[in-house]
Amino acid sequence: MADTSLMQIPGHIDPLPVPRDITPRADGRVDLIGLPRKRIAELFEAAGLDAKAAKLRSRQVYHWLYHRGVTDFEAMTDIAKTMRPWLTERFVIGRPEIVLAQHSEDGTRKWLLRTDDGHEFEAVFIPDADRGTLCVSSQVGCTLNCRFCHTGTMRLVRNLTAGEIVGQVMLARDALGEWPRGGGTMAGLDDDEDEGSYTADGRLLTNIVMMGMGEPLYNFDNVRDALKLVMDGDGLALSKRRITLSTSGVVPMMARAGEEIGVNLAVSLHAVSKDVRDEIVPINRKYGLDELLAACAAYPGASNARRITFEYVMLKDKNDSDADAHELVRLLKQYKLPAKVNLIPFNPWPGAIYECSTPERVRRFSEIVFEAGISAPVRTPRGRDIDAACGQLKTAAQKLSRAELDRLAEEKQAALG
């Protein structure tokens, strides 16, 4: 039975974060994944080591966790053999539990994962010729209720911890065999080896997008802390230029994201008028288009070299007209935004009330935006056969959620006139 005692409250309002950096385990041990070196040292000291020993051991353990990817204290060969059982008794090196691993015909992989307290979420790896992108979840469920998104039909259960977020990256590296010397059965660290030399550049997993389940900016602290571990040269060592955070428009947190995380920004725009965006992206009722685009223009680090990506799902007869394309161009130019527009053919799911725009309509929309000097590629759907495509992520079948009930109520009211 999943532990729901620390759930967040779902709905259209901004959810209140629950302060929790570690998910409690039934065996009482503490999972170290997701914790920075200083926090690990604090835990070691609280468990009985003196301050000097705690600092030394935390540095060693941190290296083995994040740089080497080991999952067993016995593999930490530069730590005394007598010390390893002490660590094993009190701590654990976790990964999200894999409930189901699926492979698409196009090479996409999807993992259904479970937390230590019994909640499920998903992560997706998308391989391409020149890159491999991991789509990472930040919450169990979502509170935003975007009408074209399958995840939006789930209730928001809770935020994922930093460990559960970075654990998705580490699990993908496990699956792809991308730890130095192959996944965690290494000999000890060679004296002449440069500890900061390992990066993911040139490997299968090259990029991370915070575009999985949930709204990252409603779980800001944990997302920030996880991505700091990912970007740490002594940790997972992935460049911030290879990481993109996507938001549906939590305007008050956008500047802070630029200042404290500094990764690329993607915005789920999907409409260019108030009425349509209010319908398909309900957060627009709280933070409107003008407010959102002004926040984009002020995003720290945005430039022609680091353009903001605007995601635009193509919905038949809803947001895909020539007039919509021209209005999109006008808005981006009005706010002088260094922009790229990703056009996303709608990915169907059971119960969806929208259809995908025709290929001809998508192509014409793209041409209008391109002709105005703004890049507007059409994203090729990936992983549709395993429900891993954009907007399709949702865990196992469940009872009607708050979001689904909201939708049914709205549709019933509309039918009544």
Beta strands, then each sheet from edge to edge (+ up, - down):
strand 1: 30-31
strand 2: 91-92
strand 3: 97-103
strand 4: 109-114
strand 5: 120-127
strand 6: 132-135
strand 7: 139-140
strand 8: 158-159
strand 9: 207-210
strand 10: 243-247
strand 11: 264-268
strand 12: 308-314
strand 13: 339-345
sheet 1: 1+ 2+
sheet 2: 3+ 4- 5+ 6- 9- 10- 11- 12- 13-
sheet 3: 7+ 8-
end
